[in-house]
Amino acid sequence: MTTLDPTATHDALPRRFADFATLGEALDYAAQGKRGLNFHDARGTLTRAYPFAELQQDAKAAAWRLMAAGIAPGDRVALVAETGAEFAALFFGTVYAGAWPVPLPLPTSFGGKESYIDQLSVQLSSCDPVMLIYPPELAGMAGAAAEGCGVRGVDWSDLLATEAVPVALPEARGDDIAYLQYSSGSTRFPHGVAITHHALLNNLAAHSHGMQLTDSDRCISWLPWYHDMGLVGCFLSPIANQVSTDYLKTEDFARRPLAWLDLISRNQGTSISYSPTFGYDICARRISSQTRASDRFDLSRWRLAGNGADMIRPDVMQGFVDAFADAGFKASAFLPSYGLAEATLAVSIMPPGEGIRVELVEETQLSGVPTGQDRPQRYRAIVNCGKPVRDMAIEIREEDGTPLPERAIGKVWCAGPSVMVGYFRDEEATDACMKDGWLDTGDMGYLSDGYIYIVGRAKDMIIVNGRNHWPQDIEWAVEQLPGFKQGDIAAFAITTPGGEETPAVLVQCRTSDDAERSRLRDEIRDRVRAVTGMNCVIELIPPRTLPRTSSGKLSRAKARNLYLSGEIKPYAIAA
């Protein structure tokens, strides 16, 4: 019978820092100890403690079942990545069987049934799996996607109920593919990132090295397992580095975000927990100004508060410190980092204890053109994302590939043992971003004293009359107005009927009053003009209209396509 005591934080098993040849070998070692995974409900109550030893047993049984169902080494097995013991066992079962697990997303609140079926169908067509395995509650949607793609769809409760007949498992090698990971889709979609066991374990060892992992550390996470930060950073890394971990489901965090901080408060060891900026923002907003955070939380043992997966907002981070300092949270716990699925995960991590460090960069340095006579100087706060992780090299290059000196803004390239083999069955896309072992990340940034500063996505840049403008600058300008928040605004370039490039700004608007909408549009237009010197097309749209990637990030490229195709319908406002 499964105990409801959580798995141990401390363990007599000597810790190994991901120094294994394969992922299966990492689980085999972790299973010798007392640590494991712990699953909690929406209120943070422990519902399942899952020691690594039990995971190993279940994974090997899952491997035997998969092999009996015809799964062979090198086959792709698509798995809907619900946070729980079933997915964990099936993921490692696929690995033990020599096949490649492909984690696929759960439905999000950003689209309906058909959009989810379409999303699964696109990814299934890309990875060409033998089987799609899904939780029973998604049988309708996932089953429809599988049927439409000619893929065998299997309810995992049915699969796990079949008899597991022990057979010899194939021997994996370090240069075998461990899994396929779909990047979030903000610019490249769909591309299955092929990661070898060697690349994965190199990156996981770099995590523990960069975070200076200690015996008292425990990981707490609500991040989805279909995104690289959740899958690699908060599921595979704790196994390869033998760290007990406590999980909330992502949808439960969305409903009750402060349950995340409750879990951290209850940990008597030291906590490691990661979130994109918006997670910290939601928590700071949920704390009432009349409530003292210290009455509910004790965040004094939160050793590393990781931040990554999107642009880090220093104002939001400061807002979190202001909200939770009296509960013991230390600003020095913030751990900015930078990474992407194509590099397995981590490219850079801030040295622990240094916190959020910001440089103010003048707009003309970002845009690369001199400021006009009548334009005041304007600065953007750029967050330091740390130093390259062990074995990773970073270069800043011109568009033509010429390396740039320190403090010059250009395209961010990286190279190291954890960079992907390539995109699965997409040689053209692989060749477009890889050269001589170096990966073009698609991001813009600069190096300073060995630290990397990320400025934005190269493909998001808006070029008007030969001048470069970052969409974040326009979006942040609108966010300063009352009634708007991060995620309400998307800025991108369009071509006017007269053939001119101009920025369009879509703003989610919550008022139904026509006069108020007209006033808001004029206020937004004036604000954008004051900040950027540009006239923009301003469109007010209904709430919850802007599209997101599978990891919850705003997809400007998709927003532009939906707007131009007429699928995003702005409110009609009388002139």
PyMOL commands that set and color helices and strands:
alter all, ss='L'
color gray80, all
select helices_A, chain A and resi 23-30+52-68+85-96+113-127+136-148+156-160+197-211+228-240+250-255+258-266+277-286+293-295+314-327+331-333+341-343+363-367+427-433+458-460+471-479+514-532+556-565
alter helices_A, ss='H'
color red, helices_A
select strands_A, chain A and resi 36-40+46-51+76-80+100-104+131-134+152-155+177-182+192-196+217-221+245-247+270-275+302-307+334-339+346-349+358-362+379-383+387-388+393-397+410-415+422-423+434-435+438-448+451-457+462-464+467-469+489-495+501-508+537-541
alter strands_A, ss='S'
color yellow, strands_A
deselect
rebuild
show_as cartoon
